Structure formats: C-alpha cells, structure tokens
Amino acid sequence: MGVGGVFSEITREDILRTCAHYPIKNPSQIIDEIVTVAYSWPEFAKKAGLPSARADQIGKDISACVALLKE
C-alpha cells in the first residue's frame, strides 16, 4: 500500500501531504488518535486471548509503523 507515491516507511508528513488534497478535517488529530489506539495493542491482544509471543511479535511491528507517525 502506498501513500502519495511512498510505499515504505510512510511518515506523518506523507499522510498529511496526501490529506491536503482531500476535505479531511483535523488530519493531525486523527493520526494522533490512531497512534493512541495502536499503542493499546497489548490490551487488545490480551482481551482476545492471543498468545504472548505472537502478541509481542505483532506489537513490535505496530510500534515500528506507529513510530513513523509521531510528531
């Protein structure tokens, strides 16, 4: 998946640049909300009964992606 022609290590700036072409209100706030939810992954995984090793593996991937979206 790509955002504005970028296909790896998509950053907050890439997303905001793309949002500027559409009538999206408060895109930065939306990204912040997504980051907050993504960091709640361990809670969701635990509630879903996901084995710890698998939850940790997925959590590392989520953290790596979300780190690119922080201001």
Secondary structure in CASP SS format (residue, H / E / C, confidence):
PFRMAT SS
TARGET T0000
AUTHOR 0000-0000-0000
METHOD secondary structure of the structure
MODEL  1
M C 1.00
G C 1.00
V E 1.00
G C 1.00
G C 1.00
V E 1.00
F C 1.00
S C 1.00
E C 1.00
I C 1.00
T C 1.00
R H 1.00
E H 1.00
D H 1.00
I H 1.00
L H 1.00
R H 1.00
T H 1.00
C H 1.00
A C 1.00
H C 1.00
Y C 1.00
P C 1.00
I C 1.00
K C 1.00
N C 1.00
P H 1.00
S H 1.00
Q H 1.00
I H 1.00
I H 1.00
D H 1.00
E H 1.00
I H 1.00
V H 1.00
T H 1.00
V H 1.00
A H 1.00
Y C 1.00
S C 1.00
W H 1.00
P H 1.00
E H 1.00
F H 1.00
A H 1.00
K H 1.00
K H 1.00
A H 1.00
G C 1.00
L C 1.00
P C 1.00
S H 1.00
A H 1.00
R H 1.00
A H 1.00
D H 1.00
Q H 1.00
I H 1.00
G H 1.00
K H 1.00
D H 1.00
I H 1.00
S H 1.00
A H 1.00
C H 1.00
V H 1.00
A H 1.00
L C 1.00
L C 1.00
K C 1.00
E C 1.00
END
